[in-house]
Amino acid sequence: MAEQKKILRALAGETQDVPPIWMMRQAGRYLPEYRATRAQAGDFLKLCYNPDLAAEVTLQPIRRYGFDAAILFADILLIPQALGADLWFVTGEGPRLSTITTEANFAKLGPASDIHETLNPIYETVKILSKELPAETTLIGFAGAPWTVATYMIAGRGTPDQGPAHALKQENRALFEALLARITEATIDYLSMQIKAGAEVVKIFDSWAGSLKGEDFHKYALEPCRQITAALKERHPGIPVIGFPREAGEKYLGFAKATGIDCLALDNSVDPIWAAQNLQVDGCVQGNLASRHMVTGGQDLVDETRAIVEAFKNGPHIFNLGHGITPDADPDNVQLMIDTVRGG
């Protein structure tokens, strides 16, 4: 059955008449059934670490929409917590972490090999999903890229410009690079365990890659992605990897070849026609409808969806948003997007 899965066929380089489709953050707050399950769990982190409930919210959008892939419900900041950072979520504001800005802070982190006791519930979720997903549905595991995860660990929260991370990079390059190396090692082990548990594809989310300029992009976005991809493919030959260096702009050029990823996910600032001519020539691309269409809907959603499908029709393509769906999205607009992709 695996050979018939549309996502895996696209990742193997096959051009399909109707592209497979899934959606970043497809299990999330825009769905009433998700909100009910989260309330049952008590809070966001309890939901992440409850395998039965995390599997349930992963399955909800598959039941409702029939996406071609399910992505594991978890969070990119579970790795910092597993390494020993304090992590909590403030309602309405997002995550908070204890900061890593000095050698003393860094010394309190555990080795990458110690993350699995904390993360075992995540692997259990993957095992449940690998049994309960429909036979045609691909299971995607994921992790945050080292740079993006580091920006949260250094600042203790999300920031508009990743300023604290850039500052540490300038002021104490050795500490900054040691932190990235620790995250990279942990990420390889984390994704490897997801694959062993049943993930068929893994995705590396570098949400803040676009704030790295010049040589820093190569060293701290591209190179860690290459290292993670190479290590995973050595341990698990044939495992497909999707990379998402969001807002990389012209640095999307050559990223897939340089890192060894099987699919390049694109944000919605990228013109699909340009991407087909310059990026899809290197293999599968994923994207890239603007998330706002899930809120506004209407003919604009239909037109933009058709334009993206048309632009990428001559090569391997996985239809997706250019970023995660937002909590104010209308579930009916998601259905309209899917119907447009599948029905023309």
MISE-36575 format. One record per residue (C-alpha): residue number from 1; x, z, y; residue in three letters. Coordinates in Angstrom, 1 decimal. Layout:
N
(NUM, (X, Z, Y), 'ala')
...
This chain:
344
(1, (0.0, 0.0, 0.0), 'met')
(2, (2.9, 0.8, 2.4), 'ala')
(3, (3.8, -2.9, 2.5), 'glu')
(4, (0.3, -3.7, 3.8), 'gln')
(5, (0.2, -1.2, 6.6), 'lys')
(6, (0.0, -3.1, 9.9), 'lys')
(7, (2.3, -0.8, 11.8), 'ile')
(8, (5.0, -1.1, 9.2), 'leu')
(9, (4.7, -4.8, 9.1), 'arg')
(10, (5.1, -5.0, 12.9), 'ala')
(11, (8.2, -2.7, 12.7), 'leu')
(12, (9.6, -5.0, 10.0), 'ala')
(13, (9.4, -7.9, 12.5), 'gly')
(14, (6.1, -9.5, 11.5), 'glu')
(15, (4.0, -11.3, 14.1), 'thr')
(16, (0.3, -10.6, 13.4), 'gln')
(17, (-2.8, -12.3, 14.7), 'asp')
(18, (-4.2, -8.9, 15.7), 'val')
(19, (-1.6, -6.3, 16.7), 'pro')
(20, (-1.8, -2.8, 15.2), 'pro')
(21, (-2.8, -0.1, 17.7), 'ile')
(22, (-2.4, 3.6, 18.2), 'trp')
(23, (-2.2, 5.6, 21.4), 'met')
(24, (0.2, 8.2, 22.8), 'met')
(25, (-1.4, 11.6, 22.9), 'arg')
(26, (-4.3, 10.2, 21.0), 'gln')
(27, (-5.0, 13.7, 19.6), 'ala')
(28, (-5.7, 15.6, 22.9), 'gly')
(29, (-7.8, 17.1, 25.5), 'arg')
(30, (-9.9, 14.0, 26.3), 'tyr')
(31, (-11.7, 14.6, 22.9), 'leu')
(32, (-14.4, 17.3, 22.6), 'pro')
(33, (-13.5, 17.9, 19.0), 'glu')
(34, (-9.9, 18.6, 20.0), 'tyr')
(35, (-11.0, 21.1, 22.6), 'arg')
(36, (-13.1, 22.9, 20.0), 'ala')
(37, (-10.3, 23.1, 17.5), 'thr')
(38, (-7.8, 24.3, 20.2), 'arg')
(39, (-10.3, 27.1, 21.1), 'ala')
(40, (-10.5, 28.0, 17.5), 'gln')
(41, (-6.6, 28.2, 17.3), 'ala')
(42, (-6.5, 30.5, 20.4), 'gly')
(43, (-3.8, 28.7, 22.4), 'asp')
(44, (-1.6, 25.6, 22.4), 'phe')
(45, (1.4, 27.0, 20.5), 'leu')
(46, (-0.8, 28.6, 17.9), 'lys')
(47, (-2.4, 25.2, 17.3), 'leu')
(48, (1.0, 23.6, 16.9), 'cys')
(49, (2.1, 26.1, 14.3), 'tyr')
(50, (-1.1, 26.2, 12.3), 'asn')
(51, (-0.7, 23.4, 9.8), 'pro')
(52, (-4.4, 23.1, 8.9), 'asp')
(53, (-5.6, 23.0, 12.5), 'leu')
(54, (-2.7, 20.7, 13.6), 'ala')
(55, (-3.5, 18.3, 10.8), 'ala')
(56, (-7.2, 18.5, 11.8), 'glu')
(57, (-6.5, 17.4, 15.4), 'val')
(58, (-4.1, 14.7, 14.2), 'thr')
(59, (-6.9, 13.3, 12.0), 'leu')
(60, (-9.7, 13.5, 14.6), 'gln')
(61, (-8.8, 10.3, 16.5), 'pro')
(62, (-8.3, 8.5, 13.2), 'ile')
(63, (-11.9, 9.4, 12.1), 'arg')
(64, (-13.3, 8.6, 15.5), 'arg')
(65, (-11.5, 5.3, 16.2), 'tyr')
(66, (-9.7, 4.1, 13.1), 'gly')
(67, (-6.3, 3.7, 14.8), 'phe')
(68, (-3.6, 2.1, 12.6), 'asp')
(69, (-1.3, 5.1, 13.0), 'ala')
(70, (-1.6, 8.9, 13.3), 'ala')
(71, (1.1, 10.7, 15.2), 'ile')
(72, (1.9, 14.2, 14.2), 'leu')
(73, (0.4, 16.8, 16.6), 'phe')
(74, (3.3, 19.0, 17.9), 'ala')
(75, (5.3, 19.3, 21.1), 'asp')
(76, (8.7, 18.2, 22.1), 'ile')
(77, (9.6, 21.8, 23.2), 'leu')
(78, (9.4, 23.3, 19.8), 'leu')
(79, (13.0, 22.4, 19.2), 'ile')
(80, (14.2, 24.6, 22.2), 'pro')
(81, (12.1, 27.4, 20.8), 'gln')
(82, (13.5, 26.9, 17.3), 'ala')
(83, (17.0, 27.1, 18.8), 'leu')
(84, (16.2, 30.4, 20.3), 'gly')
(85, (14.8, 29.7, 23.8), 'ala')
(86, (11.7, 31.6, 24.9), 'asp')
(87, (8.7, 29.2, 25.2), 'leu')
(88, (5.2, 29.8, 26.6), 'trp')
(89, (2.5, 27.8, 28.2), 'phe')
(90, (0.8, 28.7, 31.5), 'val')
(91, (-2.9, 27.5, 31.6), 'thr')
(92, (-3.3, 24.6, 34.0), 'gly')
(93, (0.4, 24.4, 34.8), 'glu')
(94, (2.2, 23.6, 31.5), 'gly')
(95, (5.3, 24.9, 29.6), 'pro')
(96, (7.7, 27.5, 30.7), 'arg')
(97, (11.1, 28.3, 29.0), 'leu')
(98, (14.0, 30.6, 29.4), 'ser')
(99, (16.7, 28.7, 31.3), 'thr')
(100, (20.0, 27.4, 30.0), 'ile')
(101, (22.3, 27.2, 33.1), 'thr')
(102, (25.4, 29.3, 32.1), 'thr')
(103, (27.7, 29.6, 29.1), 'glu')
(104, (26.1, 33.0, 28.5), 'ala')
(105, (22.7, 31.4, 28.2), 'asn')
(106, (24.0, 28.7, 25.9), 'phe')
(107, (25.7, 31.3, 23.7), 'ala')
(108, (22.3, 32.9, 22.9), 'lys')
(109, (21.1, 29.7, 21.3), 'leu')
(110, (21.3, 29.5, 17.5), 'gly')
(111, (22.9, 26.7, 15.5), 'pro')
(112, (21.0, 23.5, 14.8), 'ala')
(113, (21.0, 24.5, 11.1), 'ser')
(114, (18.8, 27.5, 11.9), 'asp')
(115, (15.8, 25.7, 13.3), 'ile')
(116, (13.8, 25.1, 10.1), 'his')
(117, (12.4, 28.6, 9.6), 'glu')
(118, (10.6, 28.3, 12.9), 'thr')
(119, (9.6, 24.6, 12.3), 'leu')
(120, (8.5, 24.9, 8.7), 'asn')
(121, (4.8, 24.9, 9.8), 'pro')
(122, (5.4, 21.5, 11.4), 'ile')
(123, (6.7, 20.1, 8.1), 'tyr')
(124, (3.7, 21.6, 6.3), 'glu')
(125, (1.4, 19.7, 8.8), 'thr')
(126, (3.2, 16.5, 7.9), 'val')
(127, (2.7, 17.1, 4.1), 'lys')
(128, (-1.0, 17.7, 4.7), 'ile')
(129, (-1.4, 14.5, 6.7), 'leu')
(130, (0.5, 12.4, 4.2), 'ser')
(131, (-2.1, 13.4, 1.6), 'lys')
(132, (-5.2, 13.2, 3.8), 'glu')
(133, (-4.7, 10.1, 6.0), 'leu')
(134, (-6.5, 6.9, 4.9), 'pro')
(135, (-4.3, 4.7, 2.8), 'ala')
(136, (-4.0, 2.1, 5.5), 'glu')
(137, (-2.9, 4.5, 8.3), 'thr')
(138, (0.8, 5.0, 9.1), 'thr')
(139, (2.1, 8.5, 9.8), 'leu')
(140, (4.4, 8.8, 12.7), 'ile')
(141, (6.7, 11.8, 13.3), 'gly')
(142, (8.4, 12.4, 16.6), 'phe')
(143, (10.8, 14.4, 18.8), 'ala')
(144, (11.8, 14.5, 22.4), 'gly')
(145, (15.1, 12.8, 23.3), 'ala')
(146, (18.0, 15.1, 24.0), 'pro')
(147, (18.1, 14.4, 27.8), 'trp')
(148, (14.4, 14.9, 28.3), 'thr')
(149, (14.4, 18.2, 26.2), 'val')
(150, (17.4, 19.3, 28.1), 'ala')
(151, (15.7, 18.9, 31.5), 'thr')
(152, (13.1, 21.4, 30.5), 'tyr')
(153, (15.6, 23.8, 29.0), 'met')
(154, (17.8, 23.8, 32.1), 'ile')
(155, (14.9, 24.0, 34.7), 'ala')
(156, (12.6, 26.2, 32.6), 'gly')
(157, (9.7, 23.9, 33.3), 'arg')
(158, (8.9, 20.3, 34.1), 'gly')
(159, (10.2, 19.1, 37.5), 'thr')
(160, (9.3, 16.0, 39.5), 'pro')
(161, (12.9, 14.7, 39.7), 'asp')
(162, (14.8, 16.6, 36.9), 'gln')
(163, (16.9, 18.0, 39.7), 'gly')
(164, (18.2, 21.1, 38.0), 'pro')
(165, (19.5, 19.1, 35.0), 'ala')
(166, (21.2, 16.6, 37.3), 'his')
(167, (22.8, 19.5, 39.2), 'ala')
(168, (24.1, 21.1, 36.0), 'leu')
(169, (25.4, 17.7, 34.9), 'lys')
(170, (27.5, 17.5, 38.1), 'gln')
(171, (28.5, 21.1, 38.3), 'glu')
(172, (29.3, 21.9, 34.7), 'asn')
(173, (29.6, 18.7, 32.7), 'arg')
(174, (31.1, 20.5, 29.7), 'ala')
(175, (28.1, 22.9, 29.4), 'leu')
(176, (25.7, 20.1, 30.0), 'phe')
(177, (27.2, 18.0, 27.2), 'glu')
(178, (27.4, 20.9, 24.8), 'ala')
(179, (23.7, 21.5, 25.3), 'leu')
(180, (22.9, 17.8, 24.7), 'leu')
(181, (25.0, 17.8, 21.6), 'ala')
(182, (23.2, 20.9, 20.2), 'arg')
(183, (19.8, 19.3, 20.9), 'ile')
(184, (21.0, 16.0, 19.3), 'thr')
(185, (22.1, 17.7, 16.1), 'glu')
(186, (18.9, 19.7, 15.9), 'ala')
(187, (16.8, 16.6, 16.5), 'thr')
(188, (18.4, 14.7, 13.7), 'ile')
(189, (17.7, 17.6, 11.3), 'asp')
(190, (14.1, 18.0, 12.6), 'tyr')
(191, (13.2, 14.4, 12.2), 'leu')
(192, (14.9, 14.2, 8.9), 'ser')
(193, (12.7, 17.0, 7.6), 'met')
(194, (9.6, 15.3, 9.0), 'gln')
(195, (10.6, 12.2, 7.0), 'ile')
(196, (11.2, 14.2, 3.8), 'lys')
(197, (7.7, 15.7, 4.3), 'ala')
(198, (6.1, 12.3, 4.5), 'gly')
(199, (6.5, 10.7, 8.0), 'ala')
(200, (6.8, 7.0, 7.6), 'glu')
(201, (8.1, 6.2, 11.1), 'val')
(202, (9.7, 8.4, 13.8), 'val')
(203, (9.6, 8.0, 17.5), 'lys')
(204, (12.0, 9.4, 20.1), 'ile')
(205, (10.4, 10.1, 23.4), 'phe')
(206, (12.7, 10.0, 26.4), 'asp')
(207, (10.1, 10.6, 29.1), 'ser')
(208, (12.7, 11.2, 31.9), 'trp')
(209, (15.2, 8.5, 30.9), 'ala')
(210, (14.4, 6.6, 34.1), 'gly')
(211, (16.1, 9.3, 36.3), 'ser')
(212, (19.5, 8.7, 34.7), 'leu')
(213, (21.4, 6.1, 36.7), 'lys')
(214, (24.4, 4.0, 35.9), 'gly')
(215, (26.8, 5.2, 33.3), 'glu')
(216, (24.8, 8.4, 32.9), 'asp')
(217, (22.0, 6.4, 31.3), 'phe')
(218, (24.3, 4.9, 28.8), 'his')
(219, (25.9, 8.3, 28.0), 'lys')
(220, (22.9, 10.6, 28.0), 'tyr')
(221, (19.9, 8.3, 27.1), 'ala')
(222, (21.2, 5.4, 25.1), 'leu')
(223, (24.0, 7.1, 23.2), 'glu')
(224, (22.0, 10.1, 21.9), 'pro')
(225, (19.3, 7.7, 20.7), 'cys')
(226, (21.9, 5.6, 18.9), 'arg')
(227, (23.4, 8.7, 17.3), 'gln')
(228, (20.0, 10.0, 16.1), 'ile')
(229, (18.9, 6.6, 14.8), 'thr')
(230, (22.2, 6.0, 13.0), 'ala')
(231, (22.1, 9.4, 11.3), 'ala')
(232, (18.4, 9.0, 10.3), 'leu')
(233, (19.0, 5.6, 8.8), 'lys')
(234, (22.0, 6.8, 6.9), 'glu')
(235, (20.0, 9.7, 5.4), 'arg')
(236, (16.8, 7.7, 5.0), 'his')
(237, (17.6, 4.0, 4.5), 'pro')
(238, (14.8, 1.8, 5.8), 'gly')
(239, (13.1, 4.4, 8.0), 'ile')
(240, (11.8, 2.7, 11.1), 'pro')
(241, (12.5, 4.3, 14.5), 'val')
(242, (10.7, 3.7, 17.8), 'ile')
(243, (12.5, 4.4, 21.0), 'gly')
(244, (10.9, 5.1, 24.3), 'phe')
(245, (13.3, 5.3, 27.3), 'pro')
(246, (10.5, 5.5, 29.8), 'arg')
(247, (11.0, 4.0, 33.2), 'glu')
(248, (14.4, 2.5, 32.2), 'ala')
(249, (13.6, -0.6, 34.2), 'gly')
(250, (16.3, -3.3, 33.7), 'glu')
(251, (18.1, -0.9, 31.3), 'lys')
(252, (15.4, -1.7, 28.7), 'tyr')
(253, (17.5, -4.9, 28.3), 'leu')
(254, (19.6, -4.6, 25.2), 'gly')
(255, (18.5, -1.1, 24.5), 'phe')
(256, (17.1, -1.9, 21.0), 'ala')
(257, (20.2, -3.7, 19.9), 'lys')
(258, (22.5, -1.1, 21.3), 'ala')
(259, (20.7, 1.9, 19.7), 'thr')
(260, (19.6, 0.3, 16.4), 'gly')
(261, (15.9, 1.2, 16.9), 'ile')
(262, (13.3, -1.0, 15.3), 'asp')
(263, (10.8, -1.0, 18.2), 'cys')
(264, (11.1, -0.6, 21.9), 'leu')
(265, (8.2, 1.2, 23.5), 'ala')
(266, (7.5, 0.1, 27.1), 'leu')
(267, (6.0, 2.0, 30.1), 'asp')
(268, (3.3, 0.2, 32.1), 'asn')
(269, (5.7, -0.6, 35.0), 'ser')
(270, (7.1, -3.4, 32.8), 'val')
(271, (5.6, -6.9, 33.1), 'asp')
(272, (4.5, -8.0, 29.7), 'pro')
(273, (5.4, -11.6, 30.2), 'ile')
(274, (9.0, -10.7, 31.3), 'trp')
(275, (9.2, -8.2, 28.4), 'ala')
(276, (8.1, -10.9, 25.9), 'ala')
(277, (10.8, -13.2, 27.2), 'gln')
(278, (13.6, -10.7, 27.5), 'asn')
(279, (12.8, -7.7, 25.2), 'leu')
(280, (10.6, -8.9, 22.3), 'gln')
(281, (13.3, -11.5, 21.4), 'val')
(282, (15.2, -8.5, 20.0), 'asp')
(283, (12.3, -7.3, 17.8), 'gly')
(284, (9.1, -5.3, 17.9), 'cys')
(285, (7.9, -4.0, 21.2), 'val')
(286, (5.2, -1.4, 21.8), 'gln')
(287, (2.8, -1.0, 24.8), 'gly')
(288, (1.9, -1.1, 27.5), 'asn')
(289, (-1.5, -0.6, 29.1), 'leu')
(290, (-1.7, 1.7, 32.0), 'ala')
(291, (-3.2, 5.1, 31.1), 'ser')
(292, (-5.5, 4.9, 34.2), 'arg')
(293, (-7.6, 2.3, 32.4), 'his')
(294, (-8.7, 5.0, 30.0), 'met')
(295, (-10.3, 6.8, 33.0), 'val')
(296, (-11.7, 3.8, 34.9), 'thr')
(297, (-12.7, 1.5, 32.1), 'gly')
(298, (-14.7, -1.6, 33.0), 'gly')
(299, (-13.7, -5.2, 33.2), 'gln')
(300, (-10.2, -4.3, 34.5), 'asp')
(301, (-9.5, -2.6, 31.2), 'leu')
(302, (-10.7, -5.6, 29.2), 'val')
(303, (-8.7, -8.0, 31.3), 'asp')
(304, (-5.4, -6.1, 31.2), 'glu')
(305, (-5.7, -5.4, 27.5), 'thr')
(306, (-6.3, -9.1, 26.8), 'arg')
(307, (-3.3, -10.1, 29.1), 'ala')
(308, (-1.0, -7.8, 27.2), 'ile')
(309, (-2.1, -9.0, 23.8), 'val')
(310, (-1.7, -12.6, 25.0), 'glu')
(311, (1.8, -12.0, 26.4), 'ala')
(312, (3.1, -10.5, 23.2), 'phe')
(313, (1.2, -12.7, 20.7), 'lys')
(314, (4.2, -14.7, 19.6), 'asn')
(315, (6.3, -11.8, 18.3), 'gly')
(316, (6.0, -8.4, 16.7), 'pro')
(317, (3.9, -6.1, 18.8), 'his')
(318, (2.2, -2.7, 18.5), 'ile')
(319, (-0.5, -2.2, 21.1), 'phe')
(320, (-0.3, 1.1, 22.9), 'asn')
(321, (-0.5, 2.7, 26.4), 'leu')
(322, (2.5, 2.8, 28.7), 'gly')
(323, (2.3, 6.6, 28.7), 'his')
(324, (0.1, 9.3, 27.1), 'gly')
(325, (-3.7, 9.3, 27.6), 'ile')
(326, (-4.7, 11.8, 30.2), 'thr')
(327, (-7.2, 14.7, 29.8), 'pro')
(328, (-9.7, 13.0, 32.2), 'asp')
(329, (-10.0, 9.9, 30.1), 'ala')
(330, (-13.4, 8.7, 28.8), 'asp')
(331, (-13.5, 8.4, 25.0), 'pro')
(332, (-15.8, 5.4, 25.3), 'asp')
(333, (-13.0, 3.6, 27.2), 'asn')
(334, (-10.7, 4.1, 24.3), 'val')
(335, (-13.2, 2.4, 22.0), 'gln')
(336, (-13.5, -0.4, 24.5), 'leu')
(337, (-9.8, -0.9, 24.4), 'met')
(338, (-9.7, -1.0, 20.6), 'ile')
(339, (-12.6, -3.4, 20.5), 'asp')
(340, (-10.9, -5.7, 23.0), 'thr')
(341, (-7.6, -5.7, 21.0), 'val')
(342, (-9.3, -6.3, 17.7), 'arg')
(343, (-12.2, -8.5, 18.9), 'gly')
(344, (-10.5, -10.7, 21.5), 'gly')
